[in-house]
Amino acid sequence: AALKGALFLFFILTRALHPMLIDMWKVDGKMLYAKKAPVVMNKVLTVVLMNGVAFLGGGMEGVRQCWQPQCMKVFGLIGTI
């Protein structure tokens, strides 16, 4: 229950901070980075965060389970859609 609460809080914070961060990074009304950069960074940070959760839940064995070929096929396909 605590993990679910923490993830819910993280979700709420990211949704609340997102518009403020976008406005903060604008210079003269323009963004100084490519439009795809936030999407790429989101995916990288998601992989890092979820590997951290897997590590906390099951140690290195939990991380290894995330990187099994069968899991990569399923979730890789979901990620491309």
Accessible surface in RSA format (square Angstrom, percent):
REM  Atomic radii and reference values for relative SASA: ProtOr
REM  Chains: A
REM  Algorithm: Lee & Richards
REM  Probe-radius: 1.40
REM  Slices: 20
REM RES _ NUM      All-atoms   Total-Side   Main-Chain    Non-polar    All polar
REM                ABS   REL    ABS   REL    ABS   REL    ABS   REL    ABS   REL
RES ALA A   1   123.68 113.7  69.61 107.4  54.07 123.0  74.66 105.1  49.02 129.9
RES ALA A   2    90.53  83.2  69.39 107.1  21.14  48.1  81.16 114.3   9.37  24.8
RES LEU A   3   101.22  56.4  95.05  68.0   6.17  15.5  98.39  69.1   2.83   7.6
RES LYS A   4   161.43  78.8 155.80  95.6   5.63  13.4 100.57  90.5  60.85  64.8
RES GLY A   5    38.71  47.7   0.00   N/A  38.71  47.7  33.86  92.9   4.85  10.9
RES ALA A   6    57.33  52.7  45.00  69.4  12.34  28.1  50.86  71.6   6.47  17.1
RES LEU A   7    67.76  37.7  63.73  45.6   4.02  10.1  64.13  45.0   3.62   9.8
RES PHE A   8   132.76  66.4 127.73  79.1   5.02  13.1 132.04  80.1   0.72   2.1
RES LEU A   9   106.37  59.2 106.08  75.9   0.28   0.7 106.37  74.7   0.00   0.0
RES PHE A  10   103.46  51.8 100.82  62.4   2.64   6.9 102.94  62.4   0.52   1.5
RES PHE A  11   100.44  50.2  99.09  61.4   1.35   3.5 100.44  60.9   0.00   0.0
RES ILE A  12    75.55  43.0  74.71  55.7   0.84   2.0  74.88  53.9   0.67   1.8
RES LEU A  13    87.26  48.6  87.26  62.4   0.00   0.0  87.26  61.3   0.00   0.0
RES THR A  14    56.12  39.9  48.63  49.3   7.49  17.8  46.06  61.9  10.06  15.2
RES ARG A  15   155.82  65.4 143.50  73.2  12.32  29.3  47.06  64.3 108.75  65.9
RES ALA A  16    55.55  51.1  37.32  57.6  18.24  41.5  47.88  67.4   7.67  20.3
RES LEU A  17    78.24  43.6  78.24  56.0   0.00   0.0  78.24  54.9   0.00   0.0
RES HIS A  18    99.75  54.5  97.94  68.1   1.81   4.6  66.63  68.7  33.12  38.5
RES PRO A  19    74.00  53.9  69.18  63.1   4.82  17.5  73.29  60.5   0.71   4.4
RES MET A  20   111.72  57.9 104.71  69.3   7.01  16.7  68.01  57.8  43.71  57.9
RES LEU A  21    83.68  46.6  83.42  59.7   0.26   0.7  83.68  58.8   0.00   0.0
RES ILE A  22    50.49  28.7  49.18  36.6   1.31   3.2  50.49  36.4   0.01   0.0
RES ASP A  23    93.82  65.7  80.24  79.9  13.58  32.1  27.22  64.1  66.60  66.4
RES MET A  24   128.47  66.5  96.86  64.1  31.61  75.3  68.23  58.0  60.24  79.8
RES TRP A  25   146.56  58.8 143.84  69.6   2.72   6.4 134.19  71.5  12.38  20.1
RES LYS A  26    82.80  40.4  64.78  39.7  18.02  42.9  19.90  17.9  62.89  67.0
RES VAL A  27    76.05  50.0  70.43  63.8   5.62  13.5  73.50  63.9   2.55   6.9
RES ASP A  28   140.40  98.3  99.94  99.5  40.46  95.7  40.45  95.2  99.95  99.7
RES GLY A  29    62.54  77.1   0.00   N/A  62.54  77.1  31.81  87.3  30.73  68.8
RES LYS A  30   150.43  73.4 146.41  89.8   4.02   9.6  93.57  84.2  56.87  60.6
RES MET A  31    75.17  38.9  51.22  33.9  23.95  57.0  46.25  39.3  28.92  38.3
RES LEU A  32   123.60  68.8  89.96  64.4  33.64  84.6  95.01  66.7  28.59  76.9
RES TYR A  33    74.37  34.7  54.14  30.8  20.23  52.6  54.99  41.3  19.38  23.9
RES ALA A  34    71.86  66.1  52.30  80.7  19.57  44.5  64.18  90.4   7.69  20.4
RES LYS A  35   170.19  83.0 151.11  92.7  19.08  45.4  96.17  86.6  74.02  78.8
RES LYS A  36   161.67  78.9 160.57  98.5   1.10   2.6 104.22  93.8  57.45  61.2
RES ALA A  37    37.02  34.0  29.33  45.3   7.69  17.5  36.49  51.4   0.53   1.4
RES PRO A  38    57.75  42.1  46.93  42.8  10.82  39.3  53.32  44.0   4.43  27.6
RES VAL A  39    89.12  58.6  86.35  78.2   2.77   6.7  89.11  77.4   0.01   0.0
RES VAL A  40    86.53  56.9  84.27  76.3   2.26   5.4  86.49  75.1   0.04   0.1
RES MET A  41    99.83  51.7  99.83  66.1   0.00   0.0  73.96  62.9  25.87  34.3
RES ASN A  42    81.87  56.5  73.81  71.3   8.07  19.4  16.06  38.7  65.81  63.6
RES LYS A  43   123.74  60.4 122.88  75.4   0.86   2.1  74.56  67.1  49.18  52.4
RES VAL A  44    74.87  49.3  71.29  64.5   3.58   8.6  74.69  64.9   0.18   0.5
RES LEU A  45   104.87  58.4 102.87  73.6   2.00   5.0 103.20  72.5   1.67   4.5
RES THR A  46    63.80  45.4  61.07  61.9   2.72   6.5  47.96  64.4  15.84  23.9
RES VAL A  47    71.05  46.8  67.64  61.2   3.41   8.2  71.05  61.7   0.00   0.0
RES VAL A  48    95.59  62.9  88.94  80.5   6.65  16.0  92.05  80.0   3.55   9.6
RES LEU A  49    69.42  38.7  64.62  46.2   4.81  12.1  69.25  48.6   0.18   0.5
RES MET A  50    80.85  41.9  77.97  51.6   2.88   6.9  47.46  40.3  33.40  44.2
RES ASN A  51    29.45  20.3  28.34  27.4   1.11   2.7  19.26  46.4  10.19   9.9
RES GLY A  52    31.57  38.9   0.00   N/A  31.57  38.9  30.70  84.2   0.87   1.9
RES VAL A  53    39.05  25.7  36.50  33.0   2.55   6.1  36.71  31.9   2.33   6.3
RES ALA A  54    18.75  17.2   7.55  11.7  11.20  25.5  17.94  25.3   0.81   2.1
RES PHE A  55   102.36  51.2  98.43  61.0   3.93  10.2  98.43  59.7   3.93  11.3
RES LEU A  56   154.11  85.8 120.46  86.2  33.65  84.6 123.28  86.6  30.83  83.0
RES GLY A  57    73.18  90.2   0.00   N/A  73.18  90.2  37.78 103.7  35.40  79.3
RES GLY A  58    39.92  49.2   0.00   N/A  39.92  49.2  28.01  76.9  11.91  26.7
RES GLY A  59    26.71  32.9   0.00   N/A  26.71  32.9  22.48  61.7   4.24   9.5
RES MET A  60   103.52  53.6  97.70  64.7   5.82  13.8  81.34  69.2  22.17  29.4
RES GLU A  61    94.97  54.5  92.31  69.8   2.67   6.4  47.57  92.0  47.40  38.7
RES GLY A  62    10.90  13.4   0.00   N/A  10.90  13.4   8.74  24.0   2.16   4.8
RES VAL A  63    24.95  16.4  24.95  22.6   0.00   0.0  24.95  21.7   0.00   0.0
RES ARG A  64   137.80  57.9 130.06  66.3   7.74  18.4  58.47  79.9  79.33  48.1
RES GLN A  65    92.60  51.8  91.29  66.7   1.31   3.1  18.70  39.8  73.90  56.1
RES CYS A  66    54.24  41.0  37.71  42.1  16.53  38.8  18.11  45.9  36.13  39.0
RES TRP A  67   125.13  50.2 107.44  52.0  17.70  41.6 102.07  54.4  23.07  37.4
RES GLN A  68    82.48  46.1  80.08  58.5   2.40   5.7  21.87  46.5  60.61  46.0
RES PRO A  69   100.22  73.0  94.71  86.3   5.51  20.0  99.79  82.4   0.43   2.7
RES GLN A  70   113.44  63.4 110.87  81.0   2.57   6.1  54.16 115.3  59.28  45.0
RES CYS A  71    37.61  28.5  34.98  39.0   2.63   6.2   4.88  12.4  32.73  35.3
RES MET A  72    88.13  45.6  81.42  53.9   6.71  16.0  71.62  60.9  16.50  21.9
RES LYS A  73   140.98  68.8 125.42  77.0  15.55  37.0  85.34  76.8  55.64  59.3
RES VAL A  74    67.36  44.3  62.19  56.3   5.16  12.4  66.78  58.0   0.57   1.6
RES PHE A  75   134.57  67.3 126.49  78.3   8.08  21.0 126.93  77.0   7.64  21.9
RES GLY A  76    35.84  44.2   0.00   N/A  35.84  44.2  33.70  92.5   2.14   4.8
RES LEU A  77   115.33  64.2 109.74  78.5   5.59  14.0 113.01  79.4   2.32   6.3
RES ILE A  78   106.08  60.4  98.03  73.0   8.05  19.4  98.55  71.0   7.53  20.4
RES GLY A  79    64.63  79.7   0.00   N/A  64.63  79.7  37.11 101.8  27.51  61.6
RES THR A  80   113.90  81.0  76.89  78.0  37.01  88.2  78.12 104.9  35.78  54.1
RES ILE A  81   166.92  95.0 112.39  83.7  54.53 131.4 124.98  90.0  41.94 113.8
END  Absolute sums over single chains surface
CHAIN  1 A     7232.8       6131.9       1100.9       5345.6       1887.2
END  Absolute sums over all chains
TOTAL          7232.8       6131.9       1100.9       5345.6       1887.2
